[in-house]
Amino acid sequence: MSYKFLIHYGFHFIAPLLVAIAFFKSDWKKVYLIFILTMLVDIDHLLANPIYDPYRCSVGFHPLHSYYAIGVYFFMLIPKKTRIIALGLLMHMLA
């Protein structure tokens, strides 16, 4: 198992957990679940050939990982109703 693998999946699972616990103390379980569900954005990987390429950066390659989509995710931080989803999507893009 490579260090890149550990870092990448640490950002996918451990970092959102730490953010949920640190900033959403009373609802951390609900927030963490939402963060994990934002990984469904990876559904756009099914459009690629090959579906999974460990050396390909998803940002700028897949439609839901495009710079336009990331811009939308930033605007989703503004309304309170979409803020947690936006934060989860942006953490996913960072990973």
Secondary structure, DSSP 8 states (H G I E B T S, - for coil): --HHHHHHHIIIIIHHHHHHHHH-STTHHHHHHHHHHGGGGGGGGGGSSSS--TT---TTTSGGGSHHHHHHHHHTTSSGGGHHHHHHHHHHHH-
